[in-house]
Amino acid sequence: MVTETMIIIALRQKNWEAAAEMVHEYAEKKPESEIAKIFYAVETAEKSVEAAWLLSIFAEIKWREMNEVDI
């Protein structure tokens, strides 16, 4: 089972291939989620500097949001 946290960690590590696989699986189960909406950006991140840059920002924002909730 893939979690949003696992995806965010892969994005933060710039592990685009693993992130793409996990996003695909996650999006099938939760198509309305924010993660599902970034599917195409993750798919192109390896070849697109802009997509990789935007995903890095997205991952950092989500990471901070998740950590604020846990405090």
Secondary structure, DSSP 4 states (H G I P E B T S, - for coil): ---HHHHHHHHHTT-HHHHHHHHHHHHHH-TTSHHHHTHHHHHHTTT-HHHHHHHHHHHHHHHHHHHHHH-
